[in-house]
């Protein structure tokens, strides 16, 4: 028995030696972990914000443009991490016209930017650019995470400019104990943090996110990586994710202050009591087709925070999709490419028609009901 145990240990050591040797060879030549590689160009910029327009990869069968609005935390390219893990490329391949906002890295006097500046300033200007470029009165918004919350604010204030609204793992009701983030945020001394830093450091915020699930995010994934570091593709995929995780822009202090206080601590948005730019946000003003997309095992935006979206709006054409994956899996997991993106495209395609006058028009109510019924049957 002792001899067998020794032989087993020696065999394991030999395998580890071979694995680490091959891994060292992979790292000897810098691996390619470039991100956000889907071809695009900057078509509009304002301060740190840039508006990207992506080159089509297929015939545009859905001419109503999509504007993707990501969160201020981390970077937009999680939606375009690599060619085979790209929400953006998937939509392009299905004939959509795609734009996305890159918020950049706030610094200096950006500390005084408010939610009003982001919603009624940057987002509104980007939407107006796309409307003018496309010749359409209204476009589709796809808001992701905090960007989904901003998209709801924007749509409620400018409903005439939005044809369809897609909320993608987006929080609305912050009064939940299903996430440590919500619990911690209620007790956070936001004023002290903002007054001290001005621009709230991205590393400060990122460490908080990592501590939400420390074993999996700080230990388990690295152990798993060591067991697969002899595979070049695994190494490159791992490094791309690490690049995104630790690429954390700072937050404009005044925006952070209002978002944390009004949303996480007072939960004003879902109550239709939040005010930006001197105007109260009334979610019932959202009456266009709405698709609410959630991750069943989301540790950042629990389903309790997203489910109320469909009840808060006045849309008659609205649907909720829930996928059995986590927050990040919605963007880069196999389900993202094989299930999430196709279902979003299937919902959006018939709602992206253009009338004879050049204005985008809603499809007939009978057709909407038929599409909703078919989509629900497919999602079961």
Legacy VTK file of the C-alpha trace (Angstrom):
# vtk DataFile Version 3.0
C-alpha trace
ASCII
DATASET POLYDATA
POINTS 380 float
0.000 0.000 0.000
2.818 2.388 0.914
4.595 1.651 -2.355
1.394 2.251 -4.345
0.882 5.538 -2.518
4.439 6.634 -3.285
4.035 5.691 -6.948
0.775 7.635 -7.109
2.451 10.728 -5.626
5.350 10.433 -8.055
2.931 10.115 -10.966
1.114 13.264 -9.807
4.397 15.148 -9.487
5.381 14.052 -12.984
2.058 15.263 -14.422
2.360 18.597 -12.613
5.924 19.007 -13.849
4.840 18.437 -17.443
1.881 20.821 -16.997
3.958 23.630 -15.486
6.724 23.162 -18.042
4.268 23.487 -20.901
2.612 26.435 -19.166
5.992 28.161 -18.856
6.538 27.652 -22.572
3.183 29.288 -23.315
4.076 32.312 -21.185
7.555 32.516 -22.759
5.819 33.955 -25.826
3.301 36.608 -24.685
-0.185 35.091 -25.114
-2.747 36.999 -27.159
-5.379 38.282 -24.758
-6.606 41.257 -26.749
-10.214 42.271 -26.065
-12.913 44.266 -27.825
-11.657 43.186 -31.244
-14.903 43.368 -33.235
-14.180 46.093 -35.851
-15.661 49.457 -34.966
-14.966 53.161 -35.154
-15.582 56.134 -32.899
-18.394 58.167 -34.456
-19.045 60.592 -31.607
-17.184 61.615 -28.465
-17.804 63.979 -25.600
-15.423 64.453 -22.692
-14.337 60.893 -21.711
-17.320 59.206 -23.400
-16.950 57.593 -26.825
-19.699 56.203 -29.048
-18.667 53.148 -31.068
-20.363 52.029 -34.276
-19.632 48.418 -35.202
-18.993 47.279 -38.753
-21.697 44.925 -40.042
-20.804 41.254 -40.399
-24.010 40.316 -42.214
-26.719 41.958 -44.272
-28.671 44.405 -42.104
-32.037 42.714 -41.853
-32.962 44.771 -38.773
-32.258 48.422 -39.618
-33.424 49.933 -36.299
-30.119 50.558 -34.463
-29.320 49.136 -31.036
-27.449 51.298 -28.527
-25.769 49.259 -25.799
-25.289 51.105 -22.522
-23.010 49.381 -20.033
-22.363 50.161 -16.369
-19.881 52.754 -15.160
-18.072 50.009 -13.228
-15.672 47.838 -15.265
-15.593 48.157 -19.060
-18.033 47.646 -21.906
-15.833 45.035 -23.642
-17.147 42.206 -21.466
-19.806 42.256 -24.215
-17.039 41.765 -26.802
-14.439 39.782 -24.896
-13.296 37.638 -27.843
-14.821 36.616 -31.195
-16.471 33.433 -29.893
-17.635 35.121 -26.679
-19.164 38.347 -27.903
-22.727 39.554 -27.437
-21.962 42.377 -29.856
-20.626 40.151 -32.636
-23.537 37.758 -32.152
-26.018 40.579 -32.728
-24.070 41.802 -35.758
-24.061 38.298 -37.218
-27.852 38.280 -36.921
-28.213 41.437 -38.983
-28.510 44.164 -36.327
-26.964 47.634 -36.477
-25.020 47.969 -33.214
-23.627 50.948 -31.300
-22.069 50.943 -27.806
-20.936 53.558 -25.309
-17.465 53.467 -23.785
-17.537 55.624 -20.658
-13.742 55.895 -20.377
-11.902 56.782 -17.173
-13.157 59.808 -15.215
-10.554 62.070 -13.676
-10.113 65.565 -12.239
-13.220 67.729 -12.485
-15.248 64.705 -13.646
-15.836 64.194 -9.933
-18.706 66.685 -10.229
-20.542 64.814 -12.982
-24.039 63.827 -11.889
-26.495 61.162 -13.022
-28.227 63.966 -14.898
-25.023 64.532 -16.879
-24.846 60.861 -17.822
-28.539 60.314 -18.581
-29.734 63.632 -20.005
-26.309 64.572 -21.290
-24.110 61.788 -22.669
-26.788 59.151 -23.302
-29.217 61.655 -24.813
-26.531 63.072 -27.106
-25.512 59.588 -28.234
-29.151 58.690 -28.938
-29.656 61.915 -30.898
-26.546 61.198 -32.974
-27.820 57.714 -33.864
-31.318 59.025 -34.631
-29.887 61.632 -36.980
-27.493 59.148 -38.588
-30.207 56.531 -39.155
-32.972 58.978 -40.051
-35.275 57.341 -37.489
-37.331 58.944 -34.748
-36.523 56.264 -32.185
-34.054 53.425 -31.597
-33.583 50.362 -29.401
-31.777 50.669 -26.061
-30.069 47.682 -24.453
-29.027 48.624 -20.932
-26.684 46.265 -19.112
-26.384 46.086 -15.291
-26.200 49.677 -13.987
-26.473 50.738 -17.622
-29.904 49.117 -17.604
-30.908 51.257 -14.642
-29.690 54.351 -16.484
-31.593 53.181 -19.578
-34.824 52.994 -17.596
-34.231 56.516 -16.289
-33.544 57.775 -19.790
-36.513 56.015 -21.375
-38.920 57.343 -18.754
-37.695 60.887 -19.447
-37.421 60.573 -23.257
-39.936 57.871 -24.284
-40.421 59.337 -27.751
-36.802 58.479 -28.639
-36.906 54.809 -27.619
-38.606 52.189 -29.794
-37.680 49.100 -27.727
-36.093 48.748 -24.309
-34.028 45.722 -23.263
-32.949 45.565 -19.629
-30.110 43.082 -19.256
-29.331 41.909 -15.662
-30.404 45.382 -14.539
-31.446 46.352 -10.994
-34.535 48.442 -10.251
-35.770 47.445 -6.786
-32.755 47.715 -4.458
-34.648 46.655 -1.322
-33.474 43.045 -1.273
-31.304 40.902 0.997
-30.489 38.394 -1.744
-27.146 40.069 -2.452
-24.428 41.126 -0.012
-23.881 44.184 -2.200
-27.333 45.523 -1.346
-26.858 44.746 2.348
-23.480 46.451 2.543
-24.613 49.467 0.541
-27.353 50.345 3.031
-24.778 50.979 5.766
-22.114 52.609 3.593
-21.045 56.117 4.592
-21.247 57.405 1.047
-20.590 61.068 1.919
-17.340 60.245 3.698
-16.082 58.166 0.745
-16.966 60.749 -1.912
-15.747 63.730 0.097
-12.416 61.991 0.710
-11.727 60.602 -2.771
-13.618 62.858 -5.192
-13.196 60.227 -7.886
-14.040 56.956 -6.105
-11.196 54.553 -7.048
-12.074 51.608 -9.235
-9.822 49.308 -7.181
-11.776 50.238 -4.051
-15.041 49.259 -5.702
-13.613 46.171 -7.392
-12.349 44.727 -4.128
-15.871 45.016 -2.747
-17.224 43.009 -5.689
-14.563 40.323 -5.238
-15.392 39.992 -1.543
-19.005 39.148 -2.408
-17.799 35.633 -3.267
-14.173 35.475 -2.045
-13.562 31.730 -2.243
-14.677 31.423 -5.859
-13.324 34.764 -7.089
-10.051 34.946 -5.136
-8.996 31.302 -4.623
-10.914 28.652 -6.547
-10.490 30.166 -10.006
-6.696 30.368 -9.648
-6.490 26.776 -8.465
-8.557 25.764 -11.470
-6.309 27.787 -13.761
-3.169 26.027 -12.503
-4.750 22.700 -13.386
-5.281 23.831 -16.992
-2.367 26.173 -17.617
-0.821 23.800 -20.185
-3.584 24.684 -22.666
-2.879 27.860 -24.646
-6.535 28.626 -25.315
-7.365 28.304 -21.610
-4.516 30.657 -20.730
-5.661 33.303 -23.212
-9.306 33.044 -22.114
-8.264 33.333 -18.457
-6.074 36.386 -19.079
-8.835 38.158 -20.991
-11.200 37.731 -18.061
-8.523 38.865 -15.582
-7.874 41.936 -17.720
-11.564 42.843 -17.618
-12.009 42.131 -13.900
-9.153 44.418 -12.883
-9.796 47.093 -15.510
-11.953 49.173 -13.165
-12.484 52.872 -13.923
-13.005 55.228 -11.025
-16.461 56.685 -10.423
-17.480 60.322 -10.636
-18.065 61.189 -6.992
-21.387 62.997 -7.323
-22.839 60.288 -9.559
-21.723 57.628 -7.091
-23.195 59.639 -4.204
-26.653 59.978 -5.763
-26.793 56.441 -7.145
-25.897 54.874 -3.802
-28.174 57.132 -1.766
-31.222 57.375 -4.017
-31.150 53.810 -5.327
-29.432 51.487 -2.855
-30.289 53.318 0.364
-33.629 55.080 -0.309
-34.855 52.909 -3.212
-36.473 55.951 -4.833
-36.413 54.831 -8.469
-38.883 51.957 -8.193
-41.136 54.229 -6.126
-41.203 56.856 -8.927
-39.713 59.409 -6.535
-36.190 59.809 -7.924
-35.345 63.207 -9.402
-32.599 64.035 -11.881
-32.178 67.306 -13.741
-35.111 68.722 -11.795
-37.506 66.097 -13.226
-39.140 63.201 -11.424
-38.672 59.810 -13.061
-42.042 58.158 -13.654
-41.500 54.603 -14.864
-45.076 54.382 -16.136
-43.907 56.606 -18.999
-42.156 53.508 -20.348
-44.820 52.142 -22.699
-42.809 50.699 -25.606
-41.985 46.967 -25.985
-39.846 45.793 -23.078
-37.659 42.711 -22.683
-36.272 42.030 -19.212
-33.376 39.531 -19.214
-32.079 37.991 -15.968
-29.544 35.438 -14.740
-30.997 32.909 -12.307
-27.801 32.674 -10.222
-26.808 36.346 -10.323
-24.815 37.282 -7.196
-24.570 40.972 -8.175
-28.095 41.724 -9.414
-30.467 39.217 -7.782
-33.718 38.407 -9.547
-35.645 40.192 -6.779
-34.021 43.438 -7.958
-34.960 42.894 -11.618
-38.348 41.163 -11.557
-40.259 44.368 -10.621
-39.243 46.033 -13.894
-42.167 44.587 -15.852
-44.648 45.652 -13.170
-43.253 49.176 -12.950
-43.715 50.052 -16.631
-46.968 50.567 -18.558
-45.904 48.536 -21.615
-48.488 46.039 -22.832
-45.862 44.223 -24.887
-43.405 43.032 -22.248
-41.602 39.819 -21.484
-39.141 38.384 -18.950
-36.458 35.823 -19.776
-34.463 34.014 -17.064
-31.416 31.893 -17.910
-29.774 29.339 -15.565
-26.389 31.032 -15.315
-24.585 33.743 -13.356
-24.052 37.455 -13.973
-20.859 37.089 -16.015
-22.103 33.911 -17.688
-24.754 36.024 -19.409
-21.980 37.694 -21.414
-19.256 35.100 -21.909
-20.666 31.663 -21.056
-21.776 29.097 -23.609
-25.409 29.920 -22.832
-24.743 33.527 -23.782
-23.917 32.657 -27.369
-26.192 29.646 -27.792
-29.315 30.750 -25.911
-29.285 34.314 -24.553
-28.287 36.200 -27.708
-30.506 34.189 -30.091
-33.561 34.710 -27.866
-32.901 38.437 -27.570
-32.532 38.634 -31.348
-35.685 36.570 -31.844
-37.647 38.935 -29.605
-36.195 42.087 -31.129
-36.282 41.260 -34.843
-40.067 41.616 -35.415
-40.066 44.787 -33.311
-37.423 46.458 -35.479
-39.522 47.276 -38.529
-39.471 50.615 -40.347
-42.528 52.260 -41.814
-42.782 53.814 -45.272
-42.162 57.301 -43.894
-38.795 56.342 -42.456
-40.054 56.350 -38.898
-39.790 53.150 -36.875
-43.242 51.763 -36.083
-44.575 49.222 -33.625
-45.758 45.933 -35.089
-49.449 45.094 -34.919
-50.796 44.001 -31.560
-52.021 40.657 -32.943
-48.514 39.863 -34.200
-47.027 40.882 -30.843
-49.293 38.457 -28.970
-48.362 35.662 -31.369
-44.630 36.361 -30.928
-44.939 36.541 -27.138
-46.814 33.232 -27.018
-44.200 31.498 -29.197
-41.323 32.978 -27.183
-42.818 31.807 -23.888
-43.232 28.300 -25.245
-39.590 28.291 -26.392
-38.354 29.576 -23.015
-40.002 26.783 -21.029
LINES 1 381
380 0 1 2 3 4 5 6 7 8 9 10 11 12 13 14 15 16 17 18 19 20 21 22 23 24 25 26 27 28 29 30 31 32 33 34 35 36 37 38 39 40 41 42 43 44 45 46 47 48 49 50 51 52 53 54 55 56 57 58 59 60 61 62 63 64 65 66 67 68 69 70 71 72 73 74 75 76 77 78 79 80 81 82 83 84 85 86 87 88 89 90 91 92 93 94 95 96 97 98 99 100 101 102 103 104 105 106 107 108 109 110 111 112 113 114 115 116 117 118 119 120 121 122 123 124 125 126 127 128 129 130 131 132 133 134 135 136 137 138 139 140 141 142 143 144 145 146 147 148 149 150 151 152 153 154 155 156 157 158 159 160 161 162 163 164 165 166 167 168 169 170 171 172 173 174 175 176 177 178 179 180 181 182 183 184 185 186 187 188 189 190 191 192 193 194 195 196 197 198 199 200 201 202 203 204 205 206 207 208 209 210 211 212 213 214 215 216 217 218 219 220 221 222 223 224 225 226 227 228 229 230 231 232 233 234 235 236 237 238 239 240 241 242 243 244 245 246 247 248 249 250 251 252 253 254 255 256 257 258 259 260 261 262 263 264 265 266 267 268 269 270 271 272 273 274 275 276 277 278 279 280 281 282 283 284 285 286 287 288 289 290 291 292 293 294 295 296 297 298 299 300 301 302 303 304 305 306 307 308 309 310 311 312 313 314 315 316 317 318 319 320 321 322 323 324 325 326 327 328 329 330 331 332 333 334 335 336 337 338 339 340 341 342 343 344 345 346 347 348 349 350 351 352 353 354 355 356 357 358 359 360 361 362 363 364 365 366 367 368 369 370 371 372 373 374 375 376 377 378 379
